Amino acid sequence: MKNISDTYYRGEVGMGQRIFGYARVSSKEQNLDRQIGRLKQFVLPENILMDKASGKDLDRPAYQALKGTLGLRAGDTLIITSLDRLSRSKADIRKELQWFQDHQIRLKVLDLPTSLVEVPEGQEWIVEMIHNILIEVLSSMAEQERLLIRKRQSEGIEAAKKKGKHLGRPRMQIPEEFPEVYAKWKEGQLSAKSAMIMLRMAKTSFYRLVNQYEACVVPKGVD
């Protein structure tokens, strides 16, 4: 006889219902082990899909496979460790949540305990209401944090210019669009190559300016 935890782990939550897990990191150098370790508590290893790709958009092989014809279907559950594994864009997060709802797929986020709650049939609206409020708050906080970082970076470089500071020896001219391009690159929205093209800079000059900018301008604690 199977106990409840064994039944849940194996994804047998109902006739035809399955449990999948999804893990993502932004670059090939980053490690997925921590996320996978957490997901394995709830999902069979073979049902965990992984991407090593930026969260700037949704065009990722494993994630799109989950949403494809052979992936998630009505009644299934998708488990992720945190909301930003779906995307770092508030608009995209809301779009995906709507997609899950429209296709009757349950999304569970391990960092959002209310999304894990099981309620009696007919009262699912309670969890959905609390879940949506939390998602809206967290998404707004993440977006505001990114805007604040960009603002501080822009203010920092302007303050440095006014004080007569320069970013290197010999002095390098700072492109006006550098703070914005730098922020997008750090967030994974741009590749280094794309940033260099936008700034019309060679690789050596780009990384030299980045190092000097971070040393002189970027506020401490900003990653």
C-alpha positions as CSV (number, residue, x, y, z in Angstrom):
1,M,0.0,0.0,0.0
2,K,1.4,3.4,-1.0
3,N,1.6,6.2,1.5
4,I,0.6,9.8,0.6
5,S,4.2,11.1,0.2
6,D,5.1,8.2,-2.2
7,T,2.0,8.8,-4.3
8,Y,2.7,12.5,-4.5
9,Y,6.4,12.0,-5.3
10,R,5.6,9.6,-8.2
11,G,3.2,12.1,-9.7
12,E,0.1,9.9,-9.2
13,V,-2.1,12.8,-8.0
14,G,-5.1,11.7,-10.0
15,M,-6.1,9.8,-13.1
16,G,-4.0,11.1,-16.0
17,Q,-2.3,13.8,-13.8
18,R,1.4,14.1,-13.8
19,I,4.0,16.2,-12.0
20,F,6.9,17.9,-13.7
21,G,9.7,20.0,-12.4
22,Y,11.6,22.9,-14.2
23,A,15.0,24.3,-13.3
24,R,16.9,27.2,-14.9
25,V,20.1,29.0,-14.6
26,S,21.3,32.0,-16.7
27,S,24.6,30.7,-18.0
28,K,26.4,27.4,-18.8
29,E,28.9,28.2,-16.0
30,Q,26.2,28.1,-13.4
31,N,25.1,25.0,-11.6
32,L,21.6,23.5,-11.5
33,D,22.3,21.0,-8.6
34,R,20.7,23.1,-5.9
35,Q,17.4,23.5,-7.8
36,I,17.4,19.9,-8.9
37,G,18.0,18.7,-5.4
38,R,14.9,20.6,-4.1
39,L,12.7,19.4,-7.0
40,K,13.6,15.8,-6.5
41,Q,11.8,15.9,-3.2
42,F,8.6,16.2,-5.2
43,V,9.3,15.1,-8.8
44,L,10.8,12.0,-10.4
45,P,14.2,12.8,-11.8
46,E,13.1,11.9,-15.3
47,N,10.3,14.4,-15.1
48,I,12.7,17.4,-14.4
49,L,13.5,19.6,-17.3
50,M,16.4,22.0,-17.3
51,D,17.6,25.1,-19.2
52,K,20.8,27.0,-19.1
53,A,19.6,30.2,-20.6
54,S,18.8,33.8,-19.7
55,G,15.5,34.7,-18.1
56,K,15.2,37.7,-20.4
57,D,12.7,35.8,-22.6
58,L,10.8,32.5,-22.9
59,D,12.5,31.1,-25.9
60,R,14.2,28.2,-24.1
61,P,14.3,24.6,-25.4
62,A,13.2,22.7,-22.3
63,Y,10.6,25.2,-21.2
64,Q,9.0,25.3,-24.7
65,A,9.0,21.5,-24.7
66,L,7.0,21.6,-21.5
67,K,4.5,23.8,-23.2
68,G,4.5,21.8,-26.4
69,T,2.1,19.0,-27.5
70,L,4.1,16.3,-25.7
71,G,4.4,18.3,-22.5
72,L,2.0,19.6,-19.9
73,R,-1.7,19.0,-20.2
74,A,-4.8,19.7,-18.3
75,G,-4.6,18.4,-14.7
76,D,-0.8,18.3,-14.6
77,T,1.3,20.1,-12.0
78,L,4.5,22.1,-12.7
79,I,6.9,22.7,-9.8
80,I,9.7,25.4,-9.8
81,T,11.9,26.5,-7.0
82,S,11.2,30.2,-7.4
83,L,9.2,32.6,-9.6
84,D,12.2,34.0,-11.4
85,R,12.9,30.5,-12.9
86,L,10.0,31.2,-15.2
87,S,11.2,34.7,-16.2
88,R,12.7,37.9,-14.9
89,S,10.1,40.0,-16.7
90,K,6.9,40.9,-14.9
91,A,5.0,40.9,-18.1
92,D,6.2,37.5,-19.1
93,I,5.5,36.0,-15.6
94,R,1.9,37.3,-15.8
95,K,1.6,35.9,-19.3
96,E,2.8,32.5,-18.3
97,L,0.5,32.4,-15.2
98,Q,-2.4,33.1,-17.4
99,W,-1.3,30.3,-19.8
100,F,-1.2,27.8,-17.0
101,Q,-4.6,28.9,-15.8
102,D,-6.1,28.7,-19.2
103,H,-4.7,25.2,-19.7
104,Q,-5.8,24.0,-16.3
105,I,-2.2,23.4,-15.1
106,R,-1.3,23.8,-11.5
107,L,1.9,25.8,-10.8
108,K,3.6,25.2,-7.5
109,V,6.5,27.5,-6.4
110,L,8.6,26.1,-3.5
111,D,9.5,29.6,-2.3
112,L,5.8,30.5,-2.2
113,P,4.3,28.2,0.5
114,T,0.7,29.2,-0.3
115,S,1.1,27.8,-3.8
116,L,1.7,24.4,-2.3
117,V,-1.5,24.3,-0.1
118,E,-4.0,21.6,-1.0
119,V,-7.6,22.6,-0.3
120,P,-10.9,20.7,-0.5
121,E,-12.6,20.5,-3.9
122,G,-14.6,23.6,-4.6
123,Q,-12.4,25.9,-2.6
124,E,-9.5,26.2,-5.0
125,W,-10.3,29.9,-5.4
126,I,-8.8,30.6,-1.9
127,V,-5.3,29.4,-2.9
128,E,-5.6,31.1,-6.3
129,M,-6.5,34.4,-4.7
130,I,-3.6,34.4,-2.2
131,H,-1.2,33.1,-4.8
132,N,-2.1,35.8,-7.3
133,I,-1.6,38.6,-4.7
134,L,1.8,37.2,-3.7
135,I,2.9,36.9,-7.3
136,E,1.8,40.4,-8.1
137,V,3.7,41.8,-5.1
138,L,6.9,39.8,-5.7
139,S,6.9,40.5,-9.4
140,S,6.5,44.3,-8.7
141,M,9.3,44.2,-6.2
142,A,11.6,42.4,-8.6
143,E,10.9,44.9,-11.3
144,Q,11.3,47.9,-9.0
145,E,14.6,46.5,-7.8
146,R,15.9,46.3,-11.4
147,L,14.8,49.9,-12.1
148,L,16.4,51.1,-8.9
149,I,19.8,49.5,-9.8
150,R,19.7,51.1,-13.2
151,K,18.9,54.5,-11.6
152,R,21.7,54.2,-9.1
153,Q,24.2,53.2,-11.8
154,S,23.2,56.2,-14.0
155,E,23.3,58.6,-11.0
156,G,26.6,57.2,-10.0
157,I,28.3,57.8,-13.3
158,E,26.9,61.3,-13.5
159,A,28.2,62.1,-10.0
160,A,31.6,60.7,-11.0
161,K,31.7,63.0,-14.0
162,K,30.8,66.1,-12.0
163,K,33.5,65.4,-9.5
164,G,36.0,65.1,-12.3
165,K,36.6,61.4,-11.8
166,H,37.5,59.3,-14.8
167,L,37.3,55.6,-15.4
168,G,40.8,54.6,-16.3
169,R,44.3,55.5,-17.3
170,P,44.4,56.8,-19.9
171,R,41.1,58.5,-19.6
172,M,38.3,56.7,-21.6
173,Q,35.3,58.5,-23.0
174,I,32.1,56.9,-21.5
175,P,29.4,56.4,-24.0
176,E,26.1,58.0,-23.0
177,E,24.2,54.7,-23.3
178,F,26.8,52.7,-21.3
179,P,24.9,52.5,-17.9
180,E,21.8,51.2,-19.6
181,V,23.7,48.7,-21.8
182,Y,25.8,47.6,-18.8
183,A,22.6,47.0,-16.7
184,K,21.0,44.9,-19.4
185,W,24.2,42.9,-19.9
186,K,24.5,42.2,-16.1
187,E,20.9,41.1,-16.0
188,G,21.5,38.7,-18.8
189,Q,19.3,40.6,-21.3
190,L,22.2,41.2,-23.6
191,S,25.2,39.0,-24.5
192,A,28.7,40.6,-24.1
193,K,29.0,40.6,-27.9
194,S,25.7,42.4,-28.4
195,A,26.8,45.0,-25.7
196,M,30.1,45.6,-27.5
197,I,28.3,46.1,-30.8
198,M,25.8,48.6,-29.3
199,L,28.6,50.5,-27.7
200,R,30.9,50.2,-30.7
201,M,33.7,49.0,-28.5
202,A,36.4,46.3,-28.9
203,K,36.4,43.4,-26.4
204,T,39.4,44.6,-24.5
205,S,38.0,48.2,-24.2
206,F,34.6,46.9,-23.2
207,Y,35.9,44.7,-20.3
208,R,38.4,47.4,-19.2
209,L,35.6,50.0,-19.0
210,V,33.3,47.4,-17.2
211,N,36.0,46.8,-14.5
212,Q,36.7,50.4,-14.0
213,Y,33.0,51.3,-13.9
214,E,32.3,48.7,-11.3
215,A,35.2,49.7,-9.2
216,C,34.4,53.4,-9.3
217,V,30.7,53.8,-9.8
218,V,28.5,50.8,-9.1
219,P,27.1,51.0,-5.6
220,K,28.3,48.4,-3.1
221,G,26.0,45.5,-2.7
222,V,24.6,45.8,-6.3
223,D,25.1,42.7,-8.4
